[in-house]
Amino acid sequence: MKVIVDVLQSNDYVTNVTVVAENGVEIGYKVDFKVHPSITIYHGKAGETPRIGENGNWWVGNQDTGVKAKGEDGGQGQTPHIGSNGNWWIGTEDTGVKAKGEDGKDGKDGVTPVIGIKLDNDGIYYWTQQTGTSGGYTWIVDDEGNKIKARGEDGIAPQLRIEDDNWMLSVDNGQTWQNLGKAKGDGESFFKNVTNDKNDLILELKDGTIINLPKKQAFSFTLDKTQLPLFASSTSYSIHYTIEGEEKLQANIETVAPDGWRVSVTRKNSYSGSISVVTPSNATEGKVLVFVADGKGNTLMQTLSFVKGNLSVDLTEHVVWYRGKDVVLHVTTDVDYEVKIASEDKDWIWLRDNQNREKFTLAIQANSRETYRYAIVELVNEGGSVLERISITQEPAVTKNIHVATAGTLSKIMYDKKWDVNVKITGQLNASDYTYLKSIKDLKVLDLSDLDVTVIPPSAFSGSTLEKVRLPKKLTIIPERAFYNSKIMSIEIPENVTEIGEYAFYGCVCREGSLVIPNRVETIAAYAFFGCKGSRTLTLSLRLKEIKEYAFANGGFIGTLTIPPDVLKIGNCAFQSCVGFTKLELNENLLIIGEGAFQLCKGFKGDLVIPDKVQMISRGAFWYCTGLQGDLIIGENVTEIDESAFAMPGNLGGMPDKPLNVDRIYFKCTTPPSGMNDCFGDKSNKLNYVAVPSGSKGQYVRVFGPNRVELLEEVEF
């Protein structure tokens, strides 16, 4: 769908349409474009209903069965029925056409969400969705309510998957998923109808939107070359152009060039000619813009880039198997260049260290996803000009199913057999099976969701190179060191889990999805998520009672950190050095904030509110929390605030600690807590403003001393 939108809003068109057939039955079309990668549009795998064709025969879908629907005397002919193999049968003949989807569902137990696109009033295509049978559609929006563009650098393609028999939708590249309701057969096409017309490929989406993909543009132009080597000054170049359009087209061609460059256009006829470019005597790299107008308000532009040196690559388009491979590129060049890989693609494409001027190697990692992925690798010169672009397309992964009837026999079952990137295992596993799984380096995605177990052994995936594991649905405990220092890319915790053990996900560099602790979890042990890097939100269980020491320390999290209502104590250094959070919300039942609980958290903004039931704020609890620009409000029952709880380092090396950078400090407690002199750093640093309850000013003056606070006043809380 995203490729289709890009084609619609760019200077591209269909070059070839090929019928895709399976067992002699048409199941879709392969569509090739001039610029964009090819796509395959399937008709869908849900069953077709027999109908009577114009020739009087029974038809199933696009297939003529050859069986008459009525007898020669006008009587009733053979009646279609569903055979034991799930196909439509007419009489004693198997039509070979499924009466139901491949998963055996007839589609009546749910509603398929329909993903579509709509052209909005601003001239941009946005993604839409439709669920239910009302026929209406809604815009797909992000967390801030903005419509999701269907193309461009800021465009994001929605993703659908079926999980626990429900449709799930993601609009942030798989980081978070929204439940759309119960699913039906997952083989249905997003397209209601596809018509392969003479001049257009006509697509009708499920919501009625009609899309015309032209097979030949009404108006377009091409240049036989767009990048030219700048060999020397005062050099002449000739570039041929071709224009496509209506008969008797009178196109107008204009050029824009740098000062000192001479450009002229020579017409051969209305549809072709040449452009001559002569560089100046002091020529440096430059660009010439070519504009072609059709006289009807349509103008197209292309760029001629002149760069120093000459470079060509033996093959610029590569399709790679899902298991990955090394792609060797041979280069003919007389200049130095740099291989540039987009930052978003560096997690699956990287440059081998054997690069030289004539050859370099791109390492393509195995694709564990269920969709194609694409990348453009650029070769650029020292000035940043693009000399060549290399297109990489990688096929989606295939899932292999393995059943282990007897625990401990996995290695025997797979002896001398080849592993796939994606594997689903059912049956029974024991500790030796998990040890064997960790030795399989090709395996990237492991689905254990249907294992009939409630526990897995400690260190089950410790040090594993797996990128994604779907844990058993019935799992109740994630044991100690389960994923210790593994390569896991995302963490999905089953809903039945009640306990997460020590060091369970220690050191996991998770870059995908958000971390959600299910609401049955009551205990998160020490160091459970220590050092889990990445940029994702954290949602804690509503039944959580205590967050142990270093549980989330050194982690990469973003957004608001909300402490659940039943948490009474936040352990020592529980969130130490978490620098991505933007807001902190402490719960009203909290009693103790442990030593260094939030020290070195540098993202919190706004007010810092210590709830009224908190009694103790331990040493260094909020030490060096930068970013706070609001007020510090300390609850009415705080009796102890330890050394440097609200302090940060002095301005110069070796200088004593100073107070946190907050605007004002409010104490709601009538009796000053113990440790007041040290909690804001060294006594030599003054506090700008302190507010205390009415009638308690004298007590605070005795604690702070007469000169520690610039302005100390009483207020009503």
ZIFENZI-V542047 format. One record per run of one state. SS is the DSSP state (H for helix, E for strand, - for the rest). FROM is the first residue (numbers start at 1). TO is the last residue. If there is no record, write none. Layout:
[[SS:FROM:TO] [SS:FROM:TO]]
This chain:
[[-:1:1] [H:2:8] [-:9:13] [E:14:22] [-:23:24] [E:25:33] [-:34:38] [E:39:42] [-:43:49] [E:50:52] [-:53:56] [E:57:60] [-:61:62] [E:63:68] [-:69:69] [E:70:70] [-:71:75] [E:76:76] [-:77:79] [E:80:82] [-:83:86] [E:87:90] [-:91:92] [E:93:98] [-:99:113] [E:114:119] [-:120:124] [E:125:130] [-:131:137] [E:138:139] [-:140:140] [E:141:141] [-:142:146] [E:147:147] [-:148:148] [E:149:149] [-:150:158] [E:159:163] [-:164:165] [E:166:170] [-:171:177] [E:178:182] [-:183:190] [E:191:196] [-:197:199] [E:200:205] [-:206:209] [E:210:214] [-:215:219] [E:220:223] [-:224:226] [E:227:230] [-:231:235] [E:236:244] [-:245:251] [E:252:256] [-:257:261] [E:262:269] [-:270:271] [E:272:278] [-:279:285] [E:286:293] [-:294:298] [E:299:308] [-:309:310] [E:311:313] [-:314:316] [E:317:320] [-:321:324] [E:325:333] [-:334:337] [E:338:341] [-:342:342] [H:343:345] [-:346:348] [E:349:351] [-:352:358] [E:359:364] [-:365:372] [E:373:380] [-:381:385] [E:386:394] [-:395:398] [E:399:404] [-:405:409] [H:410:413] [-:414:421] [E:422:427] [-:428:430] [H:431:437] [-:438:444] [E:445:447] [-:448:467] [E:468:470] [-:471:476] [E:477:478] [-:479:498] [E:499:500] [-:501:508] [E:509:509] [-:510:514] [E:515:516] [-:517:522] [E:523:524] [-:525:532] [E:533:533] [-:534:535] [E:536:536] [-:537:537] [E:538:539] [-:540:545] [E:546:547] [-:548:556] [E:557:557] [-:558:558] [E:559:562] [-:563:568] [E:569:570] [-:571:580] [E:581:585] [-:586:591] [E:592:593] [-:594:607] [E:608:610] [-:611:615] [E:616:617] [-:618:631] [E:632:634] [-:635:639] [E:640:641] [-:642:646] [E:647:648] [-:649:657] [E:658:659] [-:660:664] [E:665:667] [-:668:673] [E:674:674] [-:675:675] [H:676:679] [-:680:686] [E:687:693] [-:694:696] [H:697:704] [-:705:708] [E:709:715] [-:716:717]]
